[in-house]
Amino acid sequence: MVEIKVNSDQEILREAEEVLREHLGPAKATRFWVALGGGSGDYLQIKETLFKGETVDTLYEKIQGPKRRAEPNSVE
């Protein structure tokens, strides 16, 4: 007989959070969960997963996206 492992709802949600964070990034994943959940859930718990290993600097870089070359008139 073959055993089939059935994941709990919490395990599935945790896996979904990880997939969304990896593919959408933390900002879009958070917006998705807010839009989907309508304010339900424990943000303090979810944010630990979404922003694991992130710093203000790494999040800022992700928000800014690819940096453009300095414009000719800009001062560095």
N, CA, C and O atoms as a Maestro MAE file, in Angstrom:
{
 s_m_m2io_version
 :::
 2.0.0
}

f_m_ct {
 s_m_title
 :::
 protein
 m_atom[304] {
  # First column is atom index #
  i_m_mmod_type
  r_m_x_coord
  r_m_y_coord
  r_m_z_coord
  i_m_residue_number
  s_m_chain_name
  s_m_pdb_residue_name
  s_m_pdb_atom_name
  i_m_atomic_number
  :::
  1 25 0.836 -1.171 0.000 1 A "MET " " N  " 7
  2 3 0.000 0.000 0.000 1 A "MET " " CA " 6
  3 2 0.891 1.248 0.000 1 A "MET " " C  " 6
  4 15 1.894 1.310 0.711 1 A "MET " " O  " 8
  5 25 0.513 2.218 -0.794 2 A "VAL " " N  " 7
  6 3 1.252 3.463 -0.894 2 A "VAL " " CA " 6
  7 2 0.688 4.473 0.092 2 A "VAL " " C  " 6
  8 15 -0.521 4.698 0.146 2 A "VAL " " O  " 8
  9 25 1.569 5.071 0.863 3 A "GLU " " N  " 7
  10 3 1.133 6.106 1.800 3 A "GLU " " CA " 6
  11 2 1.154 7.457 1.105 3 A "GLU " " C  " 6
  12 15 2.073 7.771 0.348 3 A "GLU " " O  " 8
  13 25 0.152 8.229 1.367 4 A "ILE " " N  " 7
  14 3 0.061 9.570 0.808 4 A "ILE " " CA " 6
  15 2 0.104 10.561 1.961 4 A "ILE " " C  " 6
  16 15 -0.683 10.478 2.904 4 A "ILE " " O  " 8
  17 25 1.034 11.495 1.867 5 A "LYS " " N  " 7
  18 3 1.140 12.517 2.902 5 A "LYS " " CA " 6
  19 2 0.201 13.663 2.546 5 A "LYS " " C  " 6
  20 15 0.255 14.206 1.443 5 A "LYS " " O  " 8
  21 25 -0.644 14.015 3.477 6 A "VAL " " N  " 7
  22 3 -1.561 15.131 3.285 6 A "VAL " " CA " 6
  23 2 -1.047 16.293 4.128 6 A "VAL " " C  " 6
  24 15 -0.916 16.194 5.348 6 A "VAL " " O  " 8
  25 25 -0.762 17.394 3.443 7 A "ASN " " N  " 7
  26 3 -0.267 18.576 4.140 7 A "ASN " " CA " 6
  27 2 -1.412 19.299 4.843 7 A "ASN " " C  " 6
  28 15 -2.543 19.325 4.359 7 A "ASN " " O  " 8
  29 25 -1.095 19.880 5.986 8 A "SER " " N  " 7
  30 3 -2.099 20.686 6.694 8 A "SER " " CA " 6
  31 2 -2.304 21.998 5.943 8 A "SER " " C  " 6
  32 15 -1.484 22.385 5.111 8 A "SER " " O  " 8
  33 25 -3.397 22.667 6.245 9 A "ASP " " N  " 7
  34 3 -3.657 23.964 5.627 9 A "ASP " " CA " 6
  35 2 -2.536 24.951 5.927 9 A "ASP " " C  " 6
  36 15 -2.138 25.725 5.056 9 A "ASP " " O  " 8
  37 25 -2.026 24.927 7.153 10 A "GLN " " N  " 7
  38 3 -0.940 25.833 7.531 10 A "GLN " " CA " 6
  39 2 0.314 25.558 6.709 10 A "GLN " " C  " 6
  40 15 0.993 26.497 6.293 10 A "GLN " " O  " 8
  41 25 0.632 24.296 6.471 11 A "GLU " " N  " 7
  42 3 1.809 23.956 5.665 11 A "GLU " " CA " 6
  43 2 1.647 24.455 4.237 11 A "GLU " " C  " 6
  44 15 2.596 24.961 3.638 11 A "GLU " " O  " 8
  45 25 0.454 24.313 3.700 12 A "ILE " " N  " 7
  46 3 0.192 24.780 2.331 12 A "ILE " " CA " 6
  47 2 0.295 26.294 2.259 12 A "ILE " " C  " 6
  48 15 0.882 26.829 1.318 12 A "ILE " " O  " 8
  49 25 -0.270 26.993 3.240 13 A "LEU " " N  " 7
  50 3 -0.174 28.454 3.257 13 A "LEU " " CA " 6
  51 2 1.272 28.915 3.382 13 A "LEU " " C  " 6
  52 15 1.678 29.867 2.715 13 A "LEU " " O  " 8
  53 25 2.046 28.258 4.219 14 A "ARG " " N  " 7
  54 3 3.462 28.605 4.399 14 A "ARG " " CA " 6
  55 2 4.229 28.416 3.077 14 A "ARG " " C  " 6
  56 15 5.046 29.253 2.694 14 A "ARG " " O  " 8
  57 25 3.950 27.307 2.397 15 A "GLU " " N  " 7
  58 3 4.610 27.049 1.115 15 A "GLU " " CA " 6
  59 2 4.198 28.094 0.073 15 A "GLU " " C  " 6
  60 15 5.032 28.570 -0.696 15 A "GLU " " O  " 8
  61 25 2.921 28.444 0.052 16 A "ALA " " N  " 7
  62 3 2.432 29.458 -0.890 16 A "ALA " " CA " 6
  63 2 3.087 30.810 -0.625 16 A "ALA " " C  " 6
  64 15 3.455 31.521 -1.560 16 A "ALA " " O  " 8
  65 25 3.230 31.162 0.645 17 A "GLU " " N  " 7
  66 3 3.885 32.425 0.995 17 A "GLU " " CA " 6
  67 2 5.316 32.451 0.457 17 A "GLU " " C  " 6
  68 15 5.763 33.459 -0.090 17 A "GLU " " O  " 8
  69 25 6.024 31.343 0.616 18 A "GLU " " N  " 7
  70 3 7.413 31.267 0.152 18 A "GLU " " CA " 6
  71 2 7.494 31.403 -1.362 18 A "GLU " " C  " 6
  72 15 8.346 32.125 -1.880 18 A "GLU " " O  " 8
  73 25 6.605 30.707 -2.073 19 A "VAL " " N  " 7
  74 3 6.600 30.771 -3.539 19 A "VAL " " CA " 6
  75 2 6.302 32.196 -4.000 19 A "VAL " " C  " 6
  76 15 6.979 32.721 -4.884 19 A "VAL " " O  " 8
  77 25 5.291 32.818 -3.401 20 A "LEU " " N  " 7
  78 3 4.952 34.191 -3.779 20 A "LEU " " CA " 6
  79 2 6.094 35.151 -3.502 20 A "LEU " " C  " 6
  80 15 6.413 36.007 -4.328 20 A "LEU " " O  " 8
  81 25 6.705 35.006 -2.343 21 A "ARG " " N  " 7
  82 3 7.808 35.905 -1.989 21 A "ARG " " CA " 6
  83 2 8.964 35.754 -2.959 21 A "ARG " " C  " 6
  84 15 9.561 36.747 -3.376 21 A "ARG " " O  " 8
  85 25 9.287 34.511 -3.325 22 A "GLU " " N  " 7
  86 3 10.403 34.274 -4.240 22 A "GLU " " CA " 6
  87 2 10.118 34.796 -5.643 22 A "GLU " " C  " 6
  88 15 11.010 35.338 -6.296 22 A "GLU " " O  " 8
  89 25 8.879 34.636 -6.113 23 A "HIS " " N  " 7
  90 3 8.561 34.991 -7.495 23 A "HIS " " CA " 6
  91 2 8.060 36.419 -7.670 23 A "HIS " " C  " 6
  92 15 8.274 37.019 -8.724 23 A "HIS " " O  " 8
  93 25 7.404 36.968 -6.666 24 A "LEU " " N  " 7
  94 3 6.885 38.328 -6.775 24 A "LEU " " CA " 6
  95 2 7.729 39.344 -6.029 24 A "LEU " " C  " 6
  96 15 7.678 40.536 -6.330 24 A "LEU " " O  " 8
  97 25 8.497 38.887 -5.067 25 A "GLY " " N  " 7
  98 3 9.224 39.795 -4.196 25 A "GLY " " CA " 6
  99 2 8.357 40.136 -3.004 25 A "GLY " " C  " 6
  100 15 7.143 39.930 -3.039 25 A "GLY " " O  " 8
  101 25 8.965 40.656 -1.945 26 A "PRO " " N  " 7
  102 3 8.219 40.899 -0.713 26 A "PRO " " CA " 6
  103 2 7.096 41.924 -0.839 26 A "PRO " " C  " 6
  104 15 6.030 41.743 -0.250 26 A "PRO " " O  " 8
  105 25 7.316 42.981 -1.585 27 A "ALA " " N  " 7
  106 3 6.296 44.039 -1.668 27 A "ALA " " CA " 6
  107 2 5.043 43.545 -2.387 27 A "ALA " " C  " 6
  108 15 3.935 43.727 -1.884 27 A "ALA " " O  " 8
  109 25 5.203 42.921 -3.555 28 A "LYS " " N  " 7
  110 3 4.043 42.436 -4.300 28 A "LYS " " CA " 6
  111 2 3.366 41.277 -3.581 28 A "LYS " " C  " 6
  112 15 2.140 41.165 -3.607 28 A "LYS " " O  " 8
  113 25 4.143 40.419 -2.944 29 A "ALA " " N  " 7
  114 3 3.546 39.301 -2.194 29 A "ALA " " CA " 6
  115 2 2.693 39.826 -1.054 29 A "ALA " " C  " 6
  116 15 1.605 39.306 -0.802 29 A "ALA " " O  " 8
  117 25 3.169 40.840 -0.369 30 A "THR " " N  " 7
  118 3 2.403 41.424 0.726 30 A "THR " " CA " 6
  119 2 1.111 42.039 0.205 30 A "THR " " C  " 6
  120 15 0.048 41.859 0.798 30 A "THR " " O  " 8
  121 25 1.205 42.763 -0.902 31 A "ARG " " N  " 7
  122 3 0.007 43.369 -1.486 31 A "ARG " " CA " 6
  123 2 -0.995 42.295 -1.889 31 A "ARG " " C  " 6
  124 15 -2.200 42.479 -1.717 31 A "ARG " " O  " 8
  125 25 -0.511 41.174 -2.424 32 A "PHE " " N  " 7
  126 3 -1.379 40.070 -2.801 32 A "PHE " " CA " 6
  127 2 -2.132 39.545 -1.581 32 A "PHE " " C  " 6
  128 15 -3.353 39.389 -1.625 32 A "PHE " " O  " 8
  129 25 -1.407 39.270 -0.489 33 A "TRP " " N  " 7
  130 3 -2.041 38.719 0.703 33 A "TRP " " CA " 6
  131 2 -3.043 39.697 1.299 33 A "TRP " " C  " 6
  132 15 -4.095 39.285 1.787 33 A "TRP " " O  " 8
  133 25 -2.729 40.980 1.264 34 A "VAL " " N  " 7
  134 3 -3.665 41.978 1.795 34 A "VAL " " CA " 6
  135 2 -4.931 42.000 0.951 34 A "VAL " " C  " 6
  136 15 -6.039 42.014 1.489 34 A "VAL " " O  " 8
  137 25 -4.772 42.004 -0.378 35 A "ALA " " N  " 7
  138 3 -5.927 42.035 -1.268 35 A "ALA " " CA " 6
  139 2 -6.757 40.759 -1.139 35 A "ALA " " C  " 6
  140 15 -7.987 40.811 -1.161 35 A "ALA " " O  " 8
  141 25 -6.105 39.646 -1.008 36 A "LEU " " N  " 7
  142 3 -6.794 38.364 -0.925 36 A "LEU " " CA " 6
  143 2 -7.464 38.164 0.427 36 A "LEU " " C  " 6
  144 15 -8.599 37.694 0.507 36 A "LEU " " O  " 8
  145 25 -6.755 38.522 1.476 37 A "GLY " " N  " 7
  146 3 -7.247 38.224 2.811 37 A "GLY " " CA " 6
  147 2 -8.224 39.220 3.377 37 A "GLY " " C  " 6
  148 15 -8.918 38.912 4.346 37 A "GLY " " O  " 8
  149 25 -8.302 40.374 2.822 38 A "GLY " " N  " 7
  150 3 -9.205 41.376 3.362 38 A "GLY " " CA " 6
  151 2 -8.929 41.715 4.815 38 A "GLY " " C  " 6
  152 15 -9.849 42.014 5.577 38 A "GLY " " O  " 8
  153 25 -7.649 41.666 5.201 39 A "GLY " " N  " 7
  154 3 -7.291 42.033 6.552 39 A "GLY " " CA " 6
  155 2 -7.283 40.875 7.530 39 A "GLY " " C  " 6
  156 15 -7.037 41.078 8.719 39 A "GLY " " O  " 8
  157 25 -7.544 39.681 7.064 40 A "SER " " N  " 7
  158 3 -7.524 38.550 7.988 40 A "SER " " CA " 6
  159 2 -6.108 38.011 8.137 40 A "SER " " C  " 6
  160 15 -5.234 38.306 7.321 40 A "SER " " O  " 8
  161 25 -5.892 37.244 9.150 41 A "GLY " " N  " 7
  162 3 -4.575 36.663 9.360 41 A "GLY " " CA " 6
  163 2 -3.757 37.489 10.335 41 A "GLY " " C  " 6
  164 15 -4.188 38.540 10.810 41 A "GLY " " O  " 8
  165 25 -2.584 36.991 10.616 42 A "ASP " " N  " 7
  166 3 -1.688 37.633 11.567 42 A "ASP " " CA " 6
  167 2 -0.498 38.198 10.805 42 A "ASP " " C  " 6
  168 15 0.455 37.477 10.514 42 A "ASP " " O  " 8
  169 25 -0.552 39.495 10.480 43 A "TYR " " N  " 7
  170 3 0.519 40.119 9.710 43 A "TYR " " CA " 6
  171 2 1.870 39.954 10.394 43 A "TYR " " C  " 6
  172 15 2.881 39.751 9.721 43 A "TYR " " O  " 8
  173 25 1.900 40.038 11.705 44 A "LEU " " N  " 7
  174 3 3.173 39.922 12.419 44 A "LEU " " CA " 6
  175 2 3.821 38.565 12.163 44 A "LEU " " C  " 6
  176 15 5.047 38.460 12.119 44 A "LEU " " O  " 8
  177 25 3.017 37.542 11.997 45 A "GLN " " N  " 7
  178 3 3.562 36.222 11.689 45 A "GLN " " CA " 6
  179 2 3.947 36.127 10.212 45 A "GLN " " C  " 6
  180 15 5.006 35.597 9.879 45 A "GLN " " O  " 8
  181 25 3.097 36.635 9.337 46 A "ILE " " N  " 7
  182 3 3.356 36.566 7.896 46 A "ILE " " CA " 6
  183 2 4.587 37.388 7.528 46 A "ILE " " C  " 6
  184 15 5.381 36.963 6.689 46 A "ILE " " O  " 8
  185 25 4.758 38.560 8.143 47 A "LYS " " N  " 7
  186 3 5.886 39.433 7.772 47 A "LYS " " CA " 6
  187 2 7.222 38.771 8.057 47 A "LYS " " C  " 6
  188 15 8.201 39.031 7.357 47 A "LYS " " O  " 8
  189 25 7.278 37.921 9.072 48 A "GLU " " N  " 7
  190 3 8.530 37.217 9.377 48 A "GLU " " CA " 6
  191 2 8.936 36.333 8.206 48 A "GLU " " C  " 6
  192 15 10.122 36.211 7.900 48 A "GLU " " O  " 8
  193 25 7.969 35.723 7.560 49 A "THR " " N  " 7
  194 3 8.243 34.879 6.397 49 A "THR " " CA " 6
  195 2 8.558 35.731 5.178 49 A "THR " " C  " 6
  196 15 9.517 35.453 4.457 49 A "THR " " O  " 8
  197 25 7.757 36.768 4.943 50 A "LEU " " N  " 7
  198 3 7.924 37.593 3.749 50 A "LEU " " CA " 6
  199 2 9.255 38.340 3.717 50 A "LEU " " C  " 6
  200 15 9.881 38.463 2.664 50 A "LEU " " O  " 8
  201 25 9.678 38.830 4.865 51 A "PHE " " N  " 7
  202 3 10.855 39.678 4.902 51 A "PHE " " CA " 6
  203 2 12.058 39.025 5.561 51 A "PHE " " C  " 6
  204 15 12.989 39.715 5.975 51 A "PHE " " O  " 8
  205 25 12.047 37.702 5.662 52 A "LYS " " N  " 7
  206 3 13.156 36.974 6.281 52 A "LYS " " CA " 6
  207 2 14.470 37.313 5.563 52 A "LYS " " C  " 6
  208 15 14.570 37.191 4.342 52 A "LYS " " O  " 8
  209 25 15.446 37.728 6.317 53 A "GLY " " N  " 7
  210 3 16.759 38.036 5.753 53 A "GLY " " CA " 6
  211 2 16.861 39.396 5.078 53 A "GLY " " C  " 6
  212 15 17.923 39.751 4.568 53 A "GLY " " O  " 8
  213 25 15.790 40.154 5.066 54 A "GLU " " N  " 7
  214 3 15.802 41.468 4.416 54 A "GLU " " CA " 6
  215 2 16.226 42.547 5.401 54 A "GLU " " C  " 6
  216 15 16.018 42.434 6.609 54 A "GLU " " O  " 8
  217 25 16.823 43.589 4.853 55 A "THR " " N  " 7
  218 3 17.146 44.775 5.635 55 A "THR " " CA " 6
  219 2 16.476 45.965 4.953 55 A "THR " " C  " 6
  220 15 15.936 45.838 3.854 55 A "THR " " O  " 8
  221 25 16.516 47.098 5.600 56 A "VAL " " N  " 7
  222 3 15.968 48.302 4.984 56 A "VAL " " CA " 6
  223 2 16.667 48.558 3.654 56 A "VAL " " C  " 6
  224 15 16.020 48.922 2.672 56 A "VAL " " O  " 8
  225 25 17.979 48.370 3.619 57 A "ASP " " N  " 7
  226 3 18.740 48.619 2.391 57 A "ASP " " CA " 6
  227 2 18.351 47.665 1.268 57 A "ASP " " C  " 6
  228 15 18.184 48.097 0.128 57 A "ASP " " O  " 8
  229 25 18.203 46.367 1.569 58 A "THR " " N  " 7
  230 3 17.854 45.415 0.505 58 A "THR " " CA " 6
  231 2 16.434 45.653 0.011 58 A "THR " " C  " 6
  232 15 16.166 45.519 -1.183 58 A "THR " " O  " 8
  233 25 15.522 46.004 0.913 59 A "LEU " " N  " 7
  234 3 14.159 46.303 0.477 59 A "LEU " " CA " 6
  235 2 14.123 47.571 -0.372 59 A "LEU " " C  " 6
  236 15 13.401 47.635 -1.367 59 A "LEU " " O  " 8
  237 25 14.899 48.575 0.020 60 A "TYR " " N  " 7
  238 3 14.960 49.814 -0.752 60 A "TYR " " CA " 6
  239 2 15.458 49.539 -2.170 60 A "TYR " " C  " 6
  240 15 14.913 50.068 -3.139 60 A "TYR " " O  " 8
  241 25 16.490 48.715 -2.284 61 A "GLU " " N  " 7
  242 3 17.022 48.367 -3.603 61 A "GLU " " CA " 6
  243 2 15.972 47.654 -4.448 61 A "GLU " " C  " 6
  244 15 15.861 47.916 -5.645 61 A "GLU " " O  " 8
  245 25 15.206 46.760 -3.840 62 A "LYS " " N  " 7
  246 3 14.168 46.043 -4.585 62 A "LYS " " CA " 6
  247 2 13.048 46.980 -5.019 62 A "LYS " " C  " 6
  248 15 12.505 46.832 -6.113 62 A "LYS " " O  " 8
  249 25 12.704 47.930 -4.180 63 A "ILE " " N  " 7
  250 3 11.665 48.895 -4.526 63 A "ILE " " CA " 6
  251 2 12.121 49.769 -5.686 63 A "ILE " " C  " 6
  252 15 11.337 50.072 -6.586 63 A "ILE " " O  " 8
  253 25 13.384 50.174 -5.667 64 A "GLN " " N  " 7
  254 3 13.921 51.041 -6.715 64 A "GLN " " CA " 6
  255 2 14.051 50.314 -8.048 64 A "GLN " " C  " 6
  256 15 13.997 50.950 -9.101 64 A "GLN " " O  " 8
  257 25 14.220 48.998 -8.026 65 A "GLY " " N  " 7
  258 3 14.387 48.234 -9.254 65 A "GLY " " CA " 6
  259 2 15.780 48.438 -9.811 65 A "GLY " " C  " 6
  260 15 16.667 48.969 -9.143 65 A "GLY " " O  " 8
  261 25 15.954 48.004 -11.051 66 A "PRO " " N  " 7
  262 3 17.282 48.162 -11.666 66 A "PRO " " CA " 6
  263 2 17.679 49.634 -11.714 66 A "PRO " " C  " 6
  264 15 16.895 50.498 -12.107 66 A "PRO " " O  " 8
  265 25 18.889 49.887 -11.313 67 A "LYS " " N  " 7
  266 3 19.361 51.273 -11.315 67 A "LYS " " CA " 6
  267 2 19.706 51.697 -12.744 67 A "LYS " " C  " 6
  268 15 20.355 50.979 -13.505 67 A "LYS " " O  " 8
  269 25 19.242 52.883 -13.055 68 A "ARG " " N  " 7
  270 3 19.582 53.427 -14.377 68 A "ARG " " CA " 6
  271 2 20.946 54.092 -14.302 68 A "ARG " " C  " 6
  272 15 21.412 54.497 -13.237 68 A "ARG " " O  " 8
  273 25 21.556 54.188 -15.444 69 A "ARG " " N  " 7
  274 3 22.832 54.921 -15.479 69 A "ARG " " CA " 6
  275 2 22.565 56.375 -15.114 69 A "ARG " " C  " 6
  276 15 21.487 56.908 -15.378 69 A "ARG " " O  " 8
  277 25 23.539 56.993 -14.518 70 A "ALA " " N  " 7
  278 3 23.381 58.397 -14.108 70 A "ALA " " CA " 6
  279 2 23.095 59.251 -15.327 70 A "ALA " " C  " 6
  280 15 23.719 59.097 -16.376 70 A "ALA " " O  " 8
  281 25 22.148 60.148 -15.170 71 A "GLU " " N  " 7
  282 3 21.837 61.058 -16.269 71 A "GLU " " CA " 6
  283 2 22.974 62.040 -16.432 71 A "GLU " " C  " 6
  284 15 23.663 62.358 -15.463 71 A "GLU " " O  " 8
  285 25 23.182 62.533 -17.658 72 A "PRO " " N  " 7
  286 3 24.314 63.435 -17.919 72 A "PRO " " CA " 6
  287 2 24.364 64.658 -17.004 72 A "PRO " " C  " 6
  288 15 25.454 65.126 -16.675 72 A "PRO " " O  " 8
  289 25 23.226 65.180 -16.589 73 A "ASN " " N  " 7
  290 3 23.193 66.393 -15.786 73 A "ASN " " CA " 6
  291 2 23.238 66.111 -14.274 73 A "ASN " " C  " 6
  292 15 23.250 67.034 -13.460 73 A "ASN " " O  " 8
  293 25 23.262 64.828 -13.919 74 A "SER " " N  " 7
  294 3 23.238 64.527 -12.486 74 A "SER " " CA " 6
  295 2 24.603 64.644 -11.884 74 A "SER " " C  " 6
  296 15 25.617 64.472 -12.560 74 A "SER " " O  " 8
  297 25 24.625 64.941 -10.597 75 A "VAL " " N  " 7
  298 3 25.883 65.063 -9.857 75 A "VAL " " CA " 6
  299 2 25.975 63.884 -8.913 75 A "VAL " " C  " 6
  300 15 25.035 63.605 -8.169 75 A "VAL " " O  " 8
  301 25 27.100 63.188 -8.938 76 A "GLU " " N  " 7
  302 3 27.267 62.048 -8.040 76 A "GLU " " CA " 6
  303 2 28.213 62.362 -6.937 76 A "GLU " " C  " 6
  304 15 28.472 61.512 -6.085 76 A "GLU " " O  " 8
  :::
 }
 m_bond[303] {
  # First column is bond index #
  i_m_from
  i_m_to
  i_m_order
  :::
  1 1 2 1
  2 2 3 1
  3 3 4 2
  4 3 5 1
  5 5 6 1
  6 6 7 1
  7 7 8 2
  8 7 9 1
  9 9 10 1
  10 10 11 1
  11 11 12 2
  12 11 13 1
  13 13 14 1
  14 14 15 1
  15 15 16 2
  16 15 17 1
  17 17 18 1
  18 18 19 1
  19 19 20 2
  20 19 21 1
  21 21 22 1
  22 22 23 1
  23 23 24 2
  24 23 25 1
  25 25 26 1
  26 26 27 1
  27 27 28 2
  28 27 29 1
  29 29 30 1
  30 30 31 1
  31 31 32 2
  32 31 33 1
  33 33 34 1
  34 34 35 1
  35 35 36 2
  36 35 37 1
  37 37 38 1
  38 38 39 1
  39 39 40 2
  40 39 41 1
  41 41 42 1
  42 42 43 1
  43 43 44 2
  44 43 45 1
  45 45 46 1
  46 46 47 1
  47 47 48 2
  48 47 49 1
  49 49 50 1
  50 50 51 1
  51 51 52 2
  52 51 53 1
  53 53 54 1
  54 54 55 1
  55 55 56 2
  56 55 57 1
  57 57 58 1
  58 58 59 1
  59 59 60 2
  60 59 61 1
  61 61 62 1
  62 62 63 1
  63 63 64 2
  64 63 65 1
  65 65 66 1
  66 66 67 1
  67 67 68 2
  68 67 69 1
  69 69 70 1
  70 70 71 1
  71 71 72 2
  72 71 73 1
  73 73 74 1
  74 74 75 1
  75 75 76 2
  76 75 77 1
  77 77 78 1
  78 78 79 1
  79 79 80 2
  80 79 81 1
  81 81 82 1
  82 82 83 1
  83 83 84 2
  84 83 85 1
  85 85 86 1
  86 86 87 1
  87 87 88 2
  88 87 89 1
  89 89 90 1
  90 90 91 1
  91 91 92 2
  92 91 93 1
  93 93 94 1
  94 94 95 1
  95 95 96 2
  96 95 97 1
  97 97 98 1
  98 98 99 1
  99 99 100 2
  100 99 101 1
  101 101 102 1
  102 102 103 1
  103 103 104 2
  104 103 105 1
  105 105 106 1
  106 106 107 1
  107 107 108 2
  108 107 109 1
  109 109 110 1
  110 110 111 1
  111 111 112 2
  112 111 113 1
  113 113 114 1
  114 114 115 1
  115 115 116 2
  116 115 117 1
  117 117 118 1
  118 118 119 1
  119 119 120 2
  120 119 121 1
  121 121 122 1
  122 122 123 1
  123 123 124 2
  124 123 125 1
  125 125 126 1
  126 126 127 1
  127 127 128 2
  128 127 129 1
  129 129 130 1
  130 130 131 1
  131 131 132 2
  132 131 133 1
  133 133 134 1
  134 134 135 1
  135 135 136 2
  136 135 137 1
  137 137 138 1
  138 138 139 1
  139 139 140 2
  140 139 141 1
  141 141 142 1
  142 142 143 1
  143 143 144 2
  144 143 145 1
  145 145 146 1
  146 146 147 1
  147 147 148 2
  148 147 149 1
  149 149 150 1
  150 150 151 1
  151 151 152 2
  152 151 153 1
  153 153 154 1
  154 154 155 1
  155 155 156 2
  156 155 157 1
  157 157 158 1
  158 158 159 1
  159 159 160 2
  160 159 161 1
  161 161 162 1
  162 162 163 1
  163 163 164 2
  164 163 165 1
  165 165 166 1
  166 166 167 1
  167 167 168 2
  168 167 169 1
  169 169 170 1
  170 170 171 1
  171 171 172 2
  172 171 173 1
  173 173 174 1
  174 174 175 1
  175 175 176 2
  176 175 177 1
  177 177 178 1
  178 178 179 1
  179 179 180 2
  180 179 181 1
  181 181 182 1
  182 182 183 1
  183 183 184 2
  184 183 185 1
  185 185 186 1
  186 186 187 1
  187 187 188 2
  188 187 189 1
  189 189 190 1
  190 190 191 1
  191 191 192 2
  192 191 193 1
  193 193 194 1
  194 194 195 1
  195 195 196 2
  196 195 197 1
  197 197 198 1
  198 198 199 1
  199 199 200 2
  200 199 201 1
  201 201 202 1
  202 202 203 1
  203 203 204 2
  204 203 205 1
  205 205 206 1
  206 206 207 1
  207 207 208 2
  208 207 209 1
  209 209 210 1
  210 210 211 1
  211 211 212 2
  212 211 213 1
  213 213 214 1
  214 214 215 1
  215 215 216 2
  216 215 217 1
  217 217 218 1
  218 218 219 1
  219 219 220 2
  220 219 221 1
  221 221 222 1
  222 222 223 1
  223 223 224 2
  224 223 225 1
  225 225 226 1
  226 226 227 1
  227 227 228 2
  228 227 229 1
  229 229 230 1
  230 230 231 1
  231 231 232 2
  232 231 233 1
  233 233 234 1
  234 234 235 1
  235 235 236 2
  236 235 237 1
  237 237 238 1
  238 238 239 1
  239 239 240 2
  240 239 241 1
  241 241 242 1
  242 242 243 1
  243 243 244 2
  244 243 245 1
  245 245 246 1
  246 246 247 1
  247 247 248 2
  248 247 249 1
  249 249 250 1
  250 250 251 1
  251 251 252 2
  252 251 253 1
  253 253 254 1
  254 254 255 1
  255 255 256 2
  256 255 257 1
  257 257 258 1
  258 258 259 1
  259 259 260 2
  260 259 261 1
  261 261 262 1
  262 262 263 1
  263 263 264 2
  264 263 265 1
  265 265 266 1
  266 266 267 1
  267 267 268 2
  268 267 269 1
  269 269 270 1
  270 270 271 1
  271 271 272 2
  272 271 273 1
  273 273 274 1
  274 274 275 1
  275 275 276 2
  276 275 277 1
  277 277 278 1
  278 278 279 1
  279 279 280 2
  280 279 281 1
  281 281 282 1
  282 282 283 1
  283 283 284 2
  284 283 285 1
  285 285 286 1
  286 286 287 1
  287 287 288 2
  288 287 289 1
  289 289 290 1
  290 290 291 1
  291 291 292 2
  292 291 293 1
  293 293 294 1
  294 294 295 1
  295 295 296 2
  296 295 297 1
  297 297 298 1
  298 298 299 1
  299 299 300 2
  300 299 301 1
  301 301 302 1
  302 302 303 1
  303 303 304 2
  :::
 }
}
